[in-house]
Amino acid sequence: MDIVLEICDTFVFDRVFATLLPSSLAKYVPETPQVIEKLADVINNGTQAAISYSDAAKLPNIFSSNKEIYGINNEYHFFDESAYAHLSLLGRSNLIRQSISLFIIMTIFGWILYFGVAAASYHFVYDKTNFNHPRYLKNQMSLEIKQALSSIPVMVLLTVPWFLLELHGHSKLYYHVNEQTGGWWALLYQIPSFIMFTDCGIYFIHRWLHWPSVYKVLHKPHHKWIVCTPFASHAFHPVDGYAQSLPYHWYPFLFPLHKVSYLLLFTFVNFWTVMIHDGEYMSDDPVVNGAACHTVHHMYFNYNYGQFTTLWDRLGGSYRQPDKELFNKQLKKDKKYWAKQTKSMDVIRNELEGDKDFREYGTEEVLLKRRK
């Protein structure tokens, strides 16, 4: 995150914070004797005194170095500091500023990635005949988008502490390739290692989310979508989405991971989340947990909890092979197949949620009106 934060600070946030919270406001902040004493120790002895972020914010210009760093061990810089780098009450290394910046960056990035990938999948991949499925909700896409829009900022807010820990050098993220044993070869095995670790973690978290008491509180909103569109990918209860993202943040605290690989993998994860909700069944691979496997999960609830592979479902006895009809362009939208599918689904739904169904089924009336 230090790479992203330096780019955004250099081109956007330095000026924004200098305008909204200029360093001239420091004169209105009481300077306690303890702050002055700590400051003198830093200046006279060159020591790293135990100064809190709130104390540091009172004297931002003095605490700013020529090359202000992010965290405790980041020596990499890619841009010269902007003219506004030291003109804010909150310097770049201030914890409050970093939290605000990360929240803004990741929320906007999350929205753009969600809308961009889901919209592309909807227009170029998604089979619109699903609108006629008996278990498709009335104007479902707008409901999915509304849920995702409101959930993404909360998920980001819950995730900010992990980003701050990474930023301040408490993870095993690194930049120079020669810092890690194996050099360039290490980059190759980090990718499958990350995927396998997170696949395992998400499987067990996902199964926990299906415990009846947890399901009713957290996971039920995501299972509102029985016949998904790509916009269902991020339509979670925010705590549910955050819980399933935890393995992605745990990995770099346990294993070395290149910073650029981390950013790319983080982006890939969001792409994959959209792909497994796109309703296009291109592969019946016995290993890869693709869209067909995840459709089974939404349709029949208690199967195929995995994210990337079917490994843990097979080991945990929760794997269900996708119906062969899903891979036939004609049979997958046959009304007789839909009726059979719906009957099986209703039995499982009744066991999990009770007899009363809270969903309102229909089709995309808004789109139909626009077409007319």
C-alpha positions in Angstrom: 0.0 0.0 0.0 3.0 2.4 0.4 3.4 2.4 -3.4 -0.2 3.4 -3.9 -0.2 5.9 -1.1 3.0 7.6 -2.4 1.5 8.0 -5.9 -1.8 9.4 -4.5 0.0 11.7 -2.0 2.3 13.1 -4.7 -0.4 13.8 -7.2 -3.6 14.4 -5.1 -3.5 14.2 -1.3 -0.6 16.5 -0.6 -2.4 19.4 -2.1 -5.8 18.4 -0.6 -4.5 18.1 2.9 -2.5 21.3 2.6 -5.6 23.1 1.5 -8.0 21.6 4.1 -5.6 21.3 7.0 -2.7 23.7 6.4 0.3 23.6 8.7 -0.6 27.2 9.9 -3.3 25.6 12.0 -0.6 24.2 14.3 -0.5 27.4 16.2 -4.0 26.6 17.5 -3.0 23.3 18.9 -1.6 23.4 22.5 2.0 22.3 22.7 2.4 20.5 26.0 5.9 20.5 27.7 6.0 16.7 27.1 5.8 17.2 23.3 8.5 19.9 23.4 10.7 17.7 25.5 10.4 14.8 23.1 11.0 17.1 20.2 14.2 18.4 21.7 15.4 14.8 22.3 14.8 14.1 18.6 16.6 17.2 17.4 19.5 17.2 19.8 20.2 13.4 20.1 18.8 12.1 16.8 16.9 9.5 18.7 13.5 8.1 17.8 11.5 9.3 20.8 8.2 7.7 21.6 6.0 10.4 20.2 2.4 9.6 19.5 0.8 10.4 16.2 -1.4 13.0 17.8 1.8 14.7 19.2 3.5 14.5 15.9 0.6 16.1 14.2 1.1 19.2 16.4 4.5 19.8 14.8 4.2 18.3 11.3 6.9 20.4 9.6 9.6 19.6 12.2 8.8 15.9 12.0 8.8 15.7 8.2 12.1 14.6 6.7 13.3 15.6 3.3 12.0 12.3 2.1 9.0 11.5 4.3 8.6 7.8 4.5 5.6 5.6 5.0 5.9 3.3 8.0 9.0 2.3 9.9 11.0 0.5 7.2 10.1 1.8 3.8 13.2 3.1 2.0 11.7 3.1 -1.5 10.6 6.3 -3.2 9.4 6.7 -6.8 8.7 10.4 -7.1 10.1 13.6 -5.9 8.0 15.2 -3.2 5.4 17.6 -4.4 5.5 21.3 -3.4 2.7 20.6 -0.9 4.3 17.7 0.8 5.1 19.6 4.1 2.3 22.2 4.1 -0.3 20.3 6.0 -1.0 19.9 9.7 -1.2 16.2 9.0 2.1 15.0 7.5 2.3 12.0 5.2 3.4 9.7 8.1 0.4 10.8 10.3 -1.7 7.8 11.2 -5.0 9.7 10.9 -4.1 11.0 7.5 -3.0 7.6 6.3 -6.3 6.1 7.5 -8.4 8.7 5.7 -6.3 8.4 2.6 -6.4 4.6 2.5 -10.2 4.6 3.1 -10.8 7.0 0.2 -8.4 5.2 -2.2 -9.6 1.7 -1.5 -13.3 2.7 -1.6 -13.0 4.5 -4.9 -10.8 1.7 -6.3 -13.3 -0.9 -5.0 -16.3 0.9 -6.7 -14.4 1.4 -10.0 -13.2 -2.2 -10.1 -16.7 -3.6 -9.1 -18.6 -1.5 -11.7 -16.0 -1.8 -14.4 -15.6 -5.6 -14.3 -19.2 -6.4 -13.4 -20.6 -4.1 -16.2 -18.2 -5.6 -18.7 -19.2 -9.1 -17.7 -22.9 -8.2 -17.9 -22.6 -6.7 -21.4 -20.3 -9.3 -23.0 -20.6 -12.5 -21.0 -23.8 -12.7 -18.9 -26.8 -14.7 -20.3 -29.8 -12.4 -20.0 -32.2 -15.3 -20.3 -31.6 -15.7 -16.6 -34.0 -12.8 -16.1 -36.8 -15.3 -16.9 -35.7 -17.9 -14.3 -38.4 -18.5 -11.7 -36.0 -17.7 -8.9 -34.7 -14.5 -10.3 -35.7 -11.5 -8.2 -37.8 -8.5 -9.3 -35.3 -5.8 -10.5 -32.5 -7.9 -8.9 -29.6 -6.0 -10.5 -30.5 -2.7 -8.9 -30.8 -4.5 -5.5 -27.4 -6.1 -6.0 -25.8 -2.8 -6.9 -27.4 -1.0 -4.0 -26.1 -3.6 -1.6 -22.6 -3.6 -3.0 -22.4 0.2 -3.1 -23.3 0.5 0.6 -21.1 -2.5 1.7 -17.8 -1.7 -0.1 -17.0 1.4 2.1 -17.8 -0.5 5.3 -15.6 -3.4 4.2 -12.8 -1.0 3.4 -13.2 0.7 6.8 -12.9 -2.6 8.5 -9.8 -3.5 6.4 -7.9 -0.2 7.0 -6.1 -1.5 10.2 -4.6 -4.4 8.1 -3.4 -1.9 5.5 -1.9 0.3 8.3 0.0 -2.7 9.8 1.4 -3.5 6.3 2.3 0.2 5.8 4.2 0.3 9.0 6.4 -2.7 8.3 4.7 -5.4 10.3 4.1 -7.7 7.4 6.5 -9.7 5.2 5.9 -7.6 2.1 9.0 -6.6 0.3 10.0 -4.7 -2.9 13.6 -5.5 -4.0 13.6 -9.0 -5.6 17.0 -9.9 -4.0 15.5 -9.3 -0.5 13.9 -12.7 -0.7 15.7 -16.0 -0.9 15.1 -17.4 -4.4 15.0 -14.0 -6.1 12.8 -14.1 -9.2 11.9 -17.7 -8.7 10.3 -16.8 -5.4 7.8 -14.6 -7.3 6.6 -17.7 -9.3 5.8 -19.9 -6.3 4.2 -17.0 -4.3 1.3 -16.9 -6.7 0.1 -20.5 -6.3 1.0 -20.4 -2.6 -1.3 -17.3 -2.2 -4.1 -18.9 -4.1 -3.9 -22.2 -2.2 -3.6 -20.5 1.3 -6.5 -18.1 0.7 -8.7 -20.9 -0.9 -8.3 -22.9 2.3 -9.0 -20.0 4.6 -12.1 -18.8 2.7 -13.4 -22.4 2.6 -13.5 -22.6 6.4 -14.7 -19.1 6.9 -17.4 -19.6 4.3 -18.6 -22.8 6.0 -18.7 -21.0 9.4 -20.9 -18.3 7.7 -23.4 -21.1 6.9 -23.8 -22.1 10.5 -27.6 -21.3 11.0 -27.1 -18.6 13.7 -24.3 -16.9 11.7 -26.0 -17.4 8.4 -29.2 -15.5 9.5 -27.2 -12.5 10.8 -24.4 -12.2 8.2 -24.5 -14.4 5.1 -28.3 -14.4 4.3 -28.1 -11.1 2.4 -25.7 -12.6 -0.1 -27.9 -15.7 -0.6 -30.8 -13.5 -1.4 -29.4 -13.8 -4.9 -30.3 -17.4 -6.0 -29.8 -16.8 -9.7 -26.9 -14.3 -9.7 -25.8 -11.6 -12.1 -22.2 -10.3 -12.1 -23.4 -7.4 -9.8 -24.0 -10.0 -7.0 -20.3 -10.5 -6.7 -19.8 -7.8 -4.0 -23.4 -7.6 -2.8 -22.6 -8.9 0.8 -23.4 -7.8 4.3 -20.2 -5.8 4.9 -19.0 -8.0 7.8 -19.6 -11.1 5.7 -17.5 -9.7 2.8 -14.8 -8.5 5.3 -14.6 -12.0 6.9 -14.1 -13.7 3.6 -11.4 -11.3 2.7 -9.3 -12.0 5.8 -7.1 -14.7 4.3 -5.9 -12.2 1.7 -4.6 -10.0 4.4 -3.3 -12.8 6.6 -1.1 -14.2 3.9 1.6 -11.4 3.8 1.9 -11.4 7.6 2.8 -15.1 7.5 4.7 -15.5 4.2 7.0 -13.2 2.1 5.2 -11.6 -0.8 6.4 -9.0 -3.3 4.5 -5.7 -3.0 3.7 -5.5 -6.7 2.5 -9.2 -6.7 0.3 -8.3 -3.7 -1.4 -5.5 -5.6 -1.9 -7.6 -8.7 -3.3 -10.6 -6.7 -5.6 -8.2 -4.8 -7.0 -7.0 -8.2 -7.2 -10.6 -9.5 -9.2 -11.7 -6.5 -11.9 -9.0 -7.3 -11.9 -10.1 -11.0 -12.4 -13.7 -10.0 -15.2 -12.8 -7.6 -17.1 -11.3 -10.5 -16.3 -14.1 -12.8 -17.8 -16.8 -10.6 -21.1 -14.9 -10.4 -21.4 -14.3 -14.2 -23.6 -17.2 -15.0 -21.6 -18.3 -18.0 -20.4 -21.9 -17.7 -17.4 -22.3 -19.9 -15.6 -25.1 -18.1 -16.6 -28.2 -16.2 -13.2 -28.5 -14.7 -13.0 -30.9 -11.8 -10.4 -28.8 -10.0 -11.3 -25.2 -10.7 -14.2 -23.7 -8.7 -15.6 -21.8 -11.6 -19.0 -20.1 -12.3 -20.8 -23.4 -12.5 -19.6 -24.6 -9.1 -20.5 -21.3 -7.5 -23.9 -21.3 -9.2 -24.5 -24.7 -7.4 -23.6 -22.9 -4.2 -26.2 -20.2 -4.7 -28.8 -22.5 -5.9 -28.4 -25.3 -3.4 -26.8 -23.4 -0.5 -24.8 -26.2 1.3 -22.3 -27.1 -1.4 -19.1 -25.8 -3.1 -17.9 -23.3 -0.5 -14.4 -22.9 -2.1 -13.2 -19.8 -3.9 -10.6 -21.0 -6.4 -10.6 -24.8 -6.3 -12.8 -27.8 -5.4 -10.0 -29.3 -3.2 -11.4 -28.4 0.2 -15.0 -29.1 -0.8 -13.9 -32.6 -1.8 -11.9 -33.1 1.4 -14.8 -31.7 3.5 -17.5 -33.7 1.8 -19.3 -30.6 0.5 -18.6 -30.9 -3.2 -21.5 -31.1 -5.6 -20.8 -31.6 -9.3 -22.6 -29.0 -11.5 -25.6 -30.3 -13.4 -24.7 -31.4 -16.9 -27.5 -29.2 -18.3 -25.6 -26.1 -17.3 -23.1 -26.7 -20.1 -25.7 -27.1 -22.8 -26.8 -23.7 -24.2 -30.3 -25.0 -24.8 -30.9 -27.2 -21.8 -29.7 -24.7 -19.2 -32.6 -22.4 -20.0 -35.2 -25.1 -20.5 -38.3 -24.5 -18.4 -38.5 -28.2 -17.4 -34.9 -28.0 -16.1 -35.6 -24.8 -14.3 -38.7 -26.4 -12.6 -36.6 -29.4 -11.5 -33.8 -27.0 -10.3 -36.3 -24.9 -8.4 -38.0 -27.8 -6.7 -34.6 -29.2 -5.4 -33.6 -25.7 -4.3 -36.8 -25.0 -2.4 -36.3 -28.1 -0.2 -32.8 -27.0 0.9 -33.9 -23.4 1.3 -36.8 -24.4 3.6 -34.4 -26.4 5.8 -31.9 -23.5 6.0 -34.2 -20.5 6.2 -37.6 -21.8 7.2 -40.8 -22.1 5.3 -41.3 -18.3 4.7 -39.3 -17.0 1.8 -38.4 -13.3 2.1 -37.6 -12.8 -1.6 -39.8 -11.2 -4.2 -39.4 -13.0 -7.5 -39.9 -11.4 -10.9 -37.8 -10.0 -13.7 -36.0 -6.9 -14.8 -39.0 -4.7 -15.4 -36.9 -1.5 -15.5 -34.9 -2.9 -18.5 -38.0 -4.1 -20.2 -39.6 -0.7 -20.0 -36.4 0.9 -21.4 -36.4 -1.5 -24.4 -40.0 -0.6 -25.2 
